[in-house]
Amino acid sequence: MTTYAVQQDLEDYFGSSELLIAADRDGDGEADEGVVASGLNSATAEINSYLAVRYDIPLAETPEVLTRVCCDLAMYHMSVGSPSMTEDKETRYNNCIKWLRDVSKGVASLGAAEAQVEVQDEATVSSSSEERLFSRTKMQGLL
C-alpha cells in the first residue's frame, strides 16, 4: 500500500527522539520498521475511509496537508496501548478525524479538485396513501 507519508516525514514532523519513543519497541535505539510501517498503513487506510466518499482512491498526488494528517494519525496508532501515548497525540488524532469528516462532507477541501468524484444530490422521498379511514369529522360524536 502506498502511504501518504514515509518514515522521514515522521522524523521531520516530530523529530527522531519522539519517533523513537513511539516506535523503538526492541530498545535498540532505532525505530522499528515494522512498527512504523504498520502505523503509516493504518493511518493511510483510515484516511482513505474518509476520502473515498468524495475522491478517487488512490489520489494521483498527495497534498501536503495529507502528509501531516498521516503523520499525526500514524503517531497515534504507533502509541496506542503503550506508555508513549500522550494527551497531545490524542488531541491531534481527534482533530485530524474531525477534519477528515469535514472533507468527506465537502466542508473542507484537499485542494485536489481534479480528483474529485461527482457526489450525487440527496434523494427526495415521497409517499402517498389512501384516504384516511378515521378523521375528526367521521369520528365526531363517538367520544
N, C-alpha and C positions, 0 to 999 in steps of 0.2 A: 504494500500500500504506500502510495506517495503521501507524505505528510506535509502539513502547511508550515512546519518548522523543522529544523535539524538541531543536533546537539550544540553546534556552535552558536545558534540563535539563543538557546537557553543560557549558555555561558555569557554571551554578550548582554543579554537582558537581565539576568540575575547575578552574574558573577560566578567564577569557578567554585568558590567556597560554598556558596548557597546550593549549587548543583550537587556538590559532594555530600552535603548534609542530607539531601533527599535521595541521592542515587548510589551512594557507596555502601552497599549492603554487606560486602565481604571485608570492609575495613582496610583495603589495600592502598587507599589514598587516590583512587581513580574512580570516576563514575562508571558503574556497571552498564555496559552497552545494552544488555537485555532489559534492565530497568528503564533506561532512557527510551529505548525503542518502544517498550510497552506503554510508557506514559505518553509518548508522541502519537502512537497509533490510537490509543484510547481517546485522546484529545481530538484527533482528526475525525474519528468516527462520530464523536459527539457533535462536532461542528457540522459534519455532513448531514446529520439527522435533522438539523435545523435548516440548513441551506437548501436541501433537496426539495423543500416546499416551493422555492422560488427560482432556483438556479439549476442549470445542468451540472451534474457532478460527474467527474472531477472538473474543477474550474480550469480553464486554459492557463490562467496566470493567478498567482497568489497575491492578493492585495496585502500591503504592509500591515494593515490592521488585523488581518487573519493570522499573520505570523505571531503578533503579540498575543492575541487571544489563545492561539495554540500553545504558546509558552506558558501562559497562566494556567490553562487547563491541564497541561502535561505536568507541571509542577505540583498541582493539587493531586492529580492521580498518582504521582510517584510518592506523595506524602501520606496518603490515606492509610490509616492503621499503623502509622509509625510515629515515633517521638518528634519527627521533623515537621509535623502538621502544626501550623500556626493559625491564629485568628486572621492574620493578613492574607494568607493563602486562601482561606475560606471566603473572605470578603471579595478577593479578586475573582475567585471562581464564580460566586453568585452574581457579581457584576457582569462577567462575561456571558453567563447564561441569560441574564436579563437582556443584554444587548443582542444576543443571538435570537431570542424570541422576537425582539423588535424587528430584526432583519427578516425573519420568516413571515412577519405580518406586513412588511413593507413600510414600517415606520422609520427604520434606519436603512442605510444603504451601504453596500460594499464598495461602491464606486465602479462596479464591473457590469455596467448596464448591457454590454454586448453579449453577456452570457445569460441574461435574464430570460426566464421562461414566461410565456403568456400565462397569467393566472386568470382562471375563469371567474366571472362575476358570481356573486352569491345567487343561489337558486331562489326562485319565487315559488311559494307554496300556496295553493288554493284548494278549497274544498267546497263541496255542495251537498245538500241533503234534501230530503223530502220535507213537505210542510210539517210544521210542529203539530204533534198529536194533542198536546196539552198546552194551553195558553191561559192567560188570566181571564179572557172572555169566555172560553169554553169551560173553565173551572169555576166561574162565578156562581155563587150560591151553594157550592158543595161544602164549603168550610164554615 
